[in-house]
């Protein structure tokens, strides 16, 4: 019985390659060259590890963006096996992360099935007999015994229950910023309010960045830079990149009021 339990345990605990590695997806544009060019410092020997429950991914990323961290990739998978947090840390090292946010496992259900366990079996039978013979000297009785051993196998179906959970991690690097804002495109209501399809909305401000010090606020609608209209998120990124090291005039709308902010951009090649 103990041997049978050991076999079952080995089946349940047998793992495969790290899910954090197998299901890793790099962020758009997060090539090793871009990561190296825009990170604040060289990657650490061991990334910082923080933990969080699963939640709204955009809100989680924005929370770290405020601290100056930029997402470079993420891992998401579901497993019925034991998953070690160390696997996420190792993947973080492999991609050069400064910080790894590990999601707390989220139970998603159980699956019960039967596992066939085949073990060898033997059976032994004993037979005995006698025989009588008649000859010139009279009757003779002979006695004999025989042993027969049969080899086979026995299959037992053992019910097992596997508990499955969602696992995940987000990988960040500490960025260097020219302006220090993360933006998004206008939604339909904002386009109607501005009476234009062009512009972006400030989603997050990086602490202590040029935008932070110039009092640019979350929710501000950026409509122009140095008098040139901002078309969308991609256009905004290109415009800031082309003006690195310059003082720029940001035209924005805050609660319906037009404002003009002058901001000194950082000179190096950095993230907007």
C-alpha positions in Angstrom: 0.0 0.0 0.0 2.8 2.4 0.9 4.5 1.7 -2.5 1.2 2.4 -4.3 0.9 5.8 -2.5 4.5 6.6 -3.5 3.8 5.9 -7.1 0.7 8.2 -7.1 2.6 11.0 -5.4 5.3 10.8 -8.0 2.8 11.2 -10.8 1.1 14.2 -9.2 4.3 16.0 -8.4 6.2 15.4 -11.6 6.6 18.8 -13.3 7.7 20.1 -16.6 9.5 23.2 -17.8 8.9 26.4 -15.8 5.5 27.9 -16.8 7.0 31.4 -16.2 9.5 30.7 -18.9 7.3 28.7 -21.3 4.4 31.2 -21.2 6.5 34.4 -21.2 5.4 37.1 -23.6 7.6 40.2 -24.1 5.9 43.6 -24.4 5.7 45.3 -27.7 9.0 46.8 -28.7 10.8 45.4 -25.6 13.8 44.1 -27.4 17.1 43.6 -25.5 18.5 46.7 -27.3 15.6 49.0 -26.4 15.6 47.7 -22.8 19.3 48.4 -22.5 19.0 51.9 -24.0 16.2 53.1 -21.8 16.8 51.5 -18.4 18.1 53.6 -15.5 21.0 51.2 -14.6 22.4 47.8 -15.4 20.3 44.8 -14.4 20.8 43.6 -10.8 22.2 40.1 -10.0 18.8 39.3 -8.4 15.6 41.3 -9.2 13.4 42.7 -6.5 10.3 40.5 -5.9 6.9 41.9 -4.9 3.6 40.1 -4.7 0.0 41.0 -5.7 -3.4 39.4 -6.0 -4.7 39.2 -9.6 -6.5 42.3 -10.6 -7.0 44.9 -13.3 -3.7 44.7 -15.3 -3.8 48.3 -16.5 -4.2 49.6 -12.9 -1.3 47.4 -11.7 1.0 48.5 -14.5 0.1 52.2 -13.9 0.8 51.8 -10.2 4.4 50.7 -11.0 4.7 53.2 -13.8 4.2 56.0 -11.2 7.3 54.6 -9.5 9.2 54.7 -12.7 9.0 51.1 -13.7 8.3 50.0 -17.3 6.8 46.6 -18.2 9.0 44.5 -20.4 7.0 41.3 -20.4 4.7 39.0 -18.5 3.8 35.4 -17.9 0.3 33.9 -17.4 -0.6 30.2 -17.2 -2.8 27.7 -15.4 -1.4 24.6 -13.7 -2.4 21.7 -11.5 1.2 21.2 -10.4 3.2 22.8 -7.6 4.8 26.0 -9.0 7.7 27.7 -7.3 8.0 31.4 -7.0 11.7 30.9 -7.7 10.9 30.1 -11.3 9.5 33.6 -11.8 12.7 35.0 -10.2 14.8 33.0 -12.6 12.8 34.2 -15.6 13.3 37.7 -14.3 17.0 37.2 -14.3 16.9 35.8 -17.8 15.2 38.9 -19.2 17.1 41.4 -17.2 14.3 42.6 -15.0 14.8 45.0 -12.1 11.6 44.0 -10.4 9.3 40.9 -10.7 5.7 41.2 -9.6 4.5 37.7 -8.8 0.8 37.1 -8.7 -0.6 35.1 -5.8 -2.0 31.8 -7.1 -5.7 32.0 -7.8 -7.6 28.7 -7.4 -9.7 27.9 -10.5 -11.1 24.5 -9.7 -10.4 20.8 -9.2 -10.4 17.9 -11.6 -11.0 14.3 -10.4 -10.0 11.3 -12.5 -8.9 7.8 -12.1 -5.3 6.8 -12.5 -4.5 3.2 -13.5 -1.7 1.7 -11.3 -0.4 -1.7 -12.5 1.7 -3.8 -10.1 3.1 -7.3 -10.6 1.4 -10.3 -9.0 2.2 -14.0 -8.5 0.1 -17.0 -7.5 1.3 -20.4 -6.4 -0.6 -23.6 -6.3 0.3 -27.0 -4.7 -0.8 -30.4 -5.9 -0.2 -33.9 -4.5 -1.1 -37.3 -5.7 -0.5 -41.0 -5.6 -0.5 -43.9 -8.0 -0.8 -47.7 -7.6 1.0 -50.2 -9.7 0.8 -54.0 -9.7 3.7 -56.2 -10.5 5.1 -59.7 -9.8 6.1 -58.6 -6.3 2.6 -57.3 -5.5 1.0 -53.8 -5.5 3.2 -50.7 -5.2 2.0 -47.2 -4.3 3.9 -44.0 -5.3 3.4 -40.6 -3.8 4.3 -37.1 -5.4 4.0 -33.3 -4.8 4.1 -30.4 -7.4 4.3 -26.6 -7.1 3.0 -24.3 -9.9 3.8 -20.5 -9.9 1.9 -18.2 -12.2 3.2 -14.6 -12.9 0.9 -11.8 -14.0 -0.1 -8.2 -13.1 -2.9 -6.4 -11.3 -4.4 -3.0 -12.4 -5.9 -0.9 -9.7 -7.8 2.4 -10.6 -7.1 5.0 -7.9 -9.1 8.2 -7.8 -7.0 11.4 -7.7 -8.0 15.1 -7.4 -5.9 17.8 -9.0 -6.4 21.4 -7.8 -5.7 23.9 -10.5 -4.7 27.6 -10.1 -3.8 30.6 -12.3 -0.2 31.8 -12.0 1.4 34.9 -13.4 4.2 37.5 -13.1 5.0 40.9 -14.6 8.6 41.9 -15.3 9.7 45.5 -15.0 12.8 47.6 -15.5 13.4 51.0 -13.9 13.2 53.5 -16.8 14.8 56.9 -17.6 12.3 59.5 -18.8 12.5 62.6 -20.9 9.1 63.9 -19.8 7.7 61.2 -17.5 4.1 60.6 -18.6 2.2 57.6 -19.9 -0.7 58.5 -22.2 -3.6 56.9 -23.9 -5.6 57.8 -27.0 -8.9 59.7 -26.7 -12.1 57.8 -26.2 -15.2 58.7 -28.1 -16.6 60.9 -25.4 -13.4 62.9 -25.1 -13.3 63.3 -28.8 -16.8 64.8 -28.7 -15.8 67.2 -25.8 -12.7 68.4 -27.7 -14.4 68.3 -31.1 -11.4 66.6 -32.6 -10.0 63.1 -33.1 -6.5 64.3 -32.2 -4.9 64.4 -28.8 -4.0 62.1 -25.9 -4.9 61.8 -22.2 -2.3 61.6 -19.4 -2.8 58.2 -17.7 0.2 58.2 -15.3 2.8 60.7 -14.1 6.2 59.3 -13.0 7.2 60.6 -9.6 9.9 63.4 -9.7 9.9 63.5 -13.5 10.0 66.7 -15.5 6.2 66.4 -16.0 5.7 65.8 -12.3 7.7 69.0 -11.4 5.8 71.0 -14.0 2.4 70.0 -12.4 1.1 68.1 -15.3 -1.7 66.0 -13.8 -3.4 62.6 -14.5 -6.4 63.2 -16.7 -5.0 66.2 -18.6 -5.7 66.2 -22.3 -2.5 67.0 -24.3 -3.5 68.5 -27.6 -0.3 70.2 -28.9 3.5 70.5 -28.4 5.1 73.7 -29.5 2.0 74.6 -31.4 2.0 71.3 -33.3 -1.1 69.1 -32.9 -0.6 65.7 -31.1 -2.3 63.1 -33.3 -2.3 60.1 -31.0 -0.2 58.1 -28.6 2.3 57.0 -31.2 2.6 60.6 -32.5 3.1 61.9 -29.0 6.0 59.5 -28.4 7.7 60.6 -31.6 7.3 64.3 -30.9 8.8 64.0 -27.4 11.7 61.9 -28.7 12.5 64.5 -31.4 12.7 67.2 -28.8 14.9 65.6 -26.2 17.0 68.1 -24.2 14.7 71.0 -25.2 12.2 73.2 -23.4 8.8 72.4 -24.8 5.4 74.1 -24.5 2.6 71.6 -23.8 -0.9 72.8 -24.6 -3.4 70.9 -22.5 -7.0 70.9 -21.5 -7.8 70.4 -17.8 -11.5 70.2 -16.8 -12.4 72.2 -19.9 -9.8 74.9 -19.3 -6.9 75.4 -21.7 -3.5 75.6 -20.1 0.1 76.0 -21.3 3.0 74.3 -19.5 6.7 74.8 -20.3 8.7 71.7 -19.5 12.5 71.0 -19.8 13.0 67.5 -21.3 15.9 65.3 -20.3 18.6 65.2 -23.0 19.4 61.5 -23.3 17.6 58.9 -25.3 14.9 58.0 -22.8 11.3 56.9 -22.5 8.7 59.7 -23.0 
